[in-house]
Amino acid sequence: NLVMSKKPFSKKSQRQSIMLVLFETSAGFALFKVLKEGKVTEATDLFSEFSNVQKANKFVKLHDFHKFNDTTEALSAATSLNDSKLPKSLKLFLKESIVNKDLNEKLAIYDSKLGNKISKKLGIKCTSGRNIEELMRGLRNQIDNLIEGLDTKDLNTMSLGLSHSLSRYKIRFSPDKVDTMIVQAIGLLDELDKELNTYAMRVKEWYGWHFPELAKIVNDNLLYAKTAKEIGIRESSQPNLSDFLNEELIDEVNAAAQLSMGTEINKEDMDNIADLADQVIEMTEYREQLFEYLKNRMQAIAPNLTVLVGELVGARLIAHAGNLINLAKHPASTVQILGAEKALFRALKTKHHTPKYGLIYHASIIGQTSAKNKGKMSRVVANKAALSIRVDALGDSDTKMIGIDNLEKCEQRLKSLEGREISLAIKQREILNLKKYDPSRSNDNDALSRDSNNYNDSGDSTLSDSKMKDDDDSDESDDEVEVVKEESKKKKKKDKKKKDKKKKKSKKRKRDELDDDEGPSEFEPKKKKAKVDKDKKKKKKKRKSKN
């Protein structure tokens, strides 16, 4: 919404100053002429001038009107004005009505940013103030009466259609829209895991009444559901299970089915169990499809974060923050404990130690560290993850990948903490740089060719030469170890005997000391005191007999 005011002319020209007001509607741009300019500049109560139609017609008058040809033109104008940009239709309208007529008006505009662009492109001086807002408010109240041939119902329908198209445009071209796909996918994936666990346990419990031994033989939920559906009611002739089970498992299942302790069930019960097994199979297949979709989306949207922490952890971080832009605004310390908010506030309330990690704990590189170094490693990974997230969110298509370099630095830090190497970065490089399979070339070295005709006998053993030698030496040293163990047991027995003798001697010495005239101490037990008293009486009798 724009207001245009013309500079007052000099007395020589004897022309009154003209103020033009540009008002935007859903039908087009309307240019009004202000008849009482003094009230606008004096900042009086302008809204009272538009209380009815008669006062509004005395205050402003329609000067020119530009009608939108279709909704696309109206939508482009609305979107550009919302972003403080000058649309082409408005630029042409201002040129025809002001610039081409050599009118040197001063433009009072609602948006100062848009006014600067108009002044640069069209050479019109622009100002903004609070008086213009009051004037726009009054025009909006009486706009259907000031423009001839514009019905109120038509204006309402046009404004409603424009609002709908504008909202669709914002949703379609929203930069955060792509993140919502990841948020929805990871939420659905977690719910599917919960439902699959409950359904699979129900299948095992239900079919376990008929064939309880199958749960111990087949541990996988998908294979159990397929096996239970294929076997059905146990009979003497077992069905073919070679499509999804190994030969060893098939033999175990057949042997257990013949000697099973389960109860008998009828065909109707088995049909219901088979329907539930079908649902488990379908949900498992859909879960795999959804995981592949999530993996591809994460590789396209956040490749650096995916390389560092994995698809699932990265998607959960984005879902917890809301979108990738919000996650990029978080510092590394927040990324480290993201997902452990309850533990954090509980620790602050009870004045205990704060948590060291949240969702990032499930990253593969943190899972490979020892318990004492998990806190340090989570801090290192969070620092590198914060950098990777910002590159993914704010970088262009030409931005260099930093995820693998950050992963290598994390591996170096883990090596310095625990003294062992982890080759996750090498695996990620191999995944990103996949090569075609060539059967005539070696996997380790492409320059080496394979001889398919010659058979290598040394390849039968899976152990290296050094390990084979160590195994031979260990067999020879087993006898020596047993001899050393027997000798150590004998020494321990001798040491125990010596200690027992020393204890007995020390006890005799204490008894001799108690035989003195001073008698026993107050802290000794009562039995020792009674013995000492008897010894004293005997000594006294001997002395009297001698005398």
ZINORWO-V189656 format. One record per pair of residues at least 4 apart in sequence whose ideal C-beta (glycine too) atoms are under 7 Angstrom apart, sorted by the first residue. I is the first residue (numbers start at 1). J is the second residue. Records with the same first field share a line. If there is no record, write none. Layout:
BEGIN
I->J ; J
END
This chain:
BEGIN
1->22 ; 23 ; 24 ; 110 ; 136
2->22 ; 107 ; 109 ; 110
3->21 ; 108 ; 109 ; 132 ; 135
4->19 ; 20 ; 21 ; 22 ; 98 ; 105 ; 107 ; 108
5->19 ; 37 ; 105 ; 106 ; 108
6->17 ; 18 ; 19 ; 103 ; 104 ; 105 ; 106
7->17 ; 104 ; 106
8->17
9->13 ; 15 ; 17
17->37
18->33 ; 105
19->34 ; 37 ; 40
20->31 ; 32 ; 33 ; 63 ; 105
21->32 ; 34 ; 60 ; 135 ; 139
22->29 ; 31
23->30 ; 32 ; 136 ; 139 ; 143
24->29 ; 81
25->30 ; 143 ; 155
26->74 ; 155 ; 158 ; 159 ; 162
27->67 ; 68 ; 150 ; 155 ; 158
28->65 ; 66 ; 67 ; 68
29->66 ; 90 ; 93
30->62 ; 65 ; 147
31->63 ; 64 ; 65 ; 97
32->60 ; 61 ; 62 ; 63 ; 139
33->60 ; 61 ; 63
34->40 ; 60
35->58 ; 59 ; 60 ; 61
36->59
37->41
38->42
39->44 ; 46 ; 49
40->46 ; 131 ; 135
43->131
46->134 ; 135 ; 138
47->134 ; 137 ; 138
49->55 ; 56 ; 59 ; 138
50->55 ; 56 ; 59 ; 138 ; 141 ; 142
51->55
53->57 ; 142 ; 145
54->58
55->59
56->60 ; 142 ; 145 ; 146
60->146
62->146 ; 147
64->97
65->147
66->89 ; 93
68->73 ; 74
69->73
71->75 ; 161 ; 162 ; 165
72->76
73->77 ; 89
74->78 ; 162
75->79 ; 162 ; 165 ; 166 ; 169
76->80 ; 87
77->81 ; 87 ; 89 ; 90
78->82 ; 162 ; 166
79->83 ; 166 ; 169
80->85 ; 86 ; 87
81->87
84->111 ; 113 ; 114
86->90 ; 91 ; 114 ; 117 ; 118 ; 121
87->91
88->92
89->93
90->94
91->95 ; 121
92->96
93->97
94->98 ; 99 ; 122
95->99 ; 100 ; 122
96->100
97->101
98->103 ; 105 ; 124
99->122
106->125 ; 127
107->115 ; 118 ; 124 ; 125 ; 126
108->127 ; 128 ; 129 ; 132
109->114 ; 115 ; 126 ; 128
110->128 ; 132 ; 133 ; 136
111->115
112->116 ; 128
114->118
115->119 ; 126 ; 128
116->120
117->121
118->122 ; 124 ; 126
119->123 ; 124 ; 125 ; 126
128->132
131->135
132->136
133->137
134->138
135->139
136->140
137->141
138->142
139->143
142->146
143->147
144->150 ; 152 ; 155
150->154 ; 155
151->155
152->156
153->157
154->158
155->159
156->160
157->161
158->162
159->163
160->164
161->165
162->166
163->167
164->168
165->169
166->170
167->171
168->172
169->173
170->174
171->177
176->180 ; 323 ; 325
178->301
179->183 ; 318 ; 323 ; 324
180->184
181->185 ; 297
182->186 ; 294 ; 297 ; 298 ; 301 ; 315 ; 318 ; 319
183->187 ; 318 ; 319
184->188
185->189 ; 290 ; 293 ; 294 ; 297
186->190 ; 294 ; 315 ; 316 ; 319
187->191 ; 319
188->192 ; 290
189->193 ; 287 ; 290 ; 291 ; 294
190->194
191->195
192->196 ; 283 ; 287 ; 290
193->197
194->198
195->199 ; 283
196->200 ; 221 ; 280 ; 283 ; 284 ; 287
197->201
198->202
199->203 ; 276 ; 279 ; 280 ; 283
200->204 ; 221 ; 225 ; 280
201->205
202->206 ; 276
203->207 ; 224 ; 225 ; 228 ; 273 ; 276 ; 277 ; 280
204->208 ; 215 ; 224
206->273
207->211 ; 228 ; 273
208->212 ; 215
209->262 ; 263
210->234 ; 262 ; 263 ; 265
211->231 ; 234 ; 257 ; 260 ; 262
212->261 ; 262
213->217 ; 256 ; 260
214->218 ; 224 ; 227 ; 228 ; 253 ; 256
215->224
217->249 ; 252 ; 253 ; 256
218->223 ; 224 ; 227 ; 249
220->224
221->225 ; 280
222->226 ; 281 ; 284
223->227 ; 244 ; 245
224->228
225->229 ; 277 ; 280 ; 281
226->230 ; 244 ; 281
227->231 ; 241 ; 245 ; 253
228->273 ; 277
229->274 ; 277 ; 278
230->239 ; 241
231->238 ; 239 ; 257
232->270
233->265 ; 270
234->257 ; 260
238->254 ; 257
241->245 ; 250 ; 253
242->250
245->249 ; 250
246->250
247->251
248->252
249->253
250->254
251->255
252->256
253->257
254->258
255->259
256->260
265->269 ; 270
267->271
268->272
269->273
270->274
271->275
272->276
273->277
274->278
275->279
276->280
277->281
278->282
279->283
280->284
281->285
282->286
283->287
284->288
285->289
286->290
287->291
288->292
289->293
290->294
291->295
292->296
293->297
294->298 ; 311 ; 315
295->299 ; 311
296->300
297->301
298->302 ; 306 ; 311 ; 314 ; 315
299->303 ; 306
301->324 ; 392
302->306 ; 314 ; 324 ; 392
303->307 ; 392 ; 401 ; 403
304->308 ; 388 ; 391 ; 392 ; 401 ; 402 ; 403
305->309 ; 314 ; 385 ; 388 ; 389 ; 392 ; 403
306->310 ; 311 ; 314
307->403 ; 404 ; 407 ; 428
308->384 ; 385 ; 388 ; 403 ; 406 ; 407
309->313 ; 314 ; 360 ; 363 ; 381 ; 385
310->314 ; 363 ; 364
311->315
312->316
313->317 ; 359 ; 360 ; 362 ; 363
314->318
315->319
316->320 ; 359
317->321 ; 327 ; 338 ; 359
318->323 ; 324 ; 327
320->338 ; 339 ; 359
321->326 ; 327 ; 330
322->326
324->328 ; 392 ; 393
325->329 ; 393
327->389
328->389 ; 390 ; 393 ; 394
330->334 ; 335
331->386
332->336 ; 382 ; 383 ; 386
334->338
335->360 ; 382 ; 385 ; 386
336->357 ; 358 ; 360 ; 378 ; 379 ; 382
337->344 ; 355 ; 357 ; 358
338->358 ; 359
339->358 ; 359
340->344 ; 355 ; 358
341->345
342->346
343->347 ; 355
344->348 ; 354 ; 355
345->349
346->350
347->352 ; 353 ; 354 ; 355
356->374 ; 375 ; 378
357->361 ; 374 ; 375 ; 378
360->366 ; 378 ; 381 ; 382 ; 385
361->366 ; 378
363->367 ; 381
364->368 ; 424
365->377 ; 381 ; 410 ; 414 ; 422 ; 424
366->374 ; 377 ; 378 ; 381
368->422
369->373 ; 374 ; 377 ; 414 ; 418
370->418
373->377 ; 417 ; 418
374->378
375->379
376->380 ; 417
377->381 ; 414 ; 417
378->382
379->383
380->384 ; 410 ; 413
381->385 ; 410
382->386
384->388 ; 406 ; 409 ; 410
385->389
386->390
387->391 ; 402 ; 406
388->392 ; 402 ; 403 ; 406
389->393
390->394
391->395 ; 399 ; 402
395->399
402->406
403->407
404->408 ; 425 ; 428 ; 429
405->409
406->410
407->411 ; 424 ; 425 ; 428
408->412 ; 425
409->413
410->414
411->415 ; 422 ; 424 ; 425
412->416
413->417
414->418 ; 422
415->419 ; 420 ; 421
423->427
424->428
425->429
426->430
427->431
428->432
429->433
440->449 ; 450
441->446 ; 449 ; 450
442->446 ; 448 ; 450
463->467 ; 468
465->469
466->470
467->471
468->472
469->473
470->474
471->475
472->476
473->477
474->478
477->481
478->482
479->483
480->484
481->485
482->486
483->487
484->488
485->489
486->490
487->491
488->492
489->493
490->494
491->495
492->496
493->497
494->498
495->499
496->500
497->501
498->502
499->503
500->504
501->505
502->506
503->507
504->508
505->509
506->510
507->511
508->512
509->513
510->514
514->520 ; 528 ; 532
515->535
519->532
520->524 ; 528 ; 529 ; 532
524->528 ; 529
526->530
527->531
528->532
529->533
530->534
531->535
532->536
533->537
534->538
535->539
536->540
537->541
538->542
539->543
540->544
541->545
542->546
543->547
END
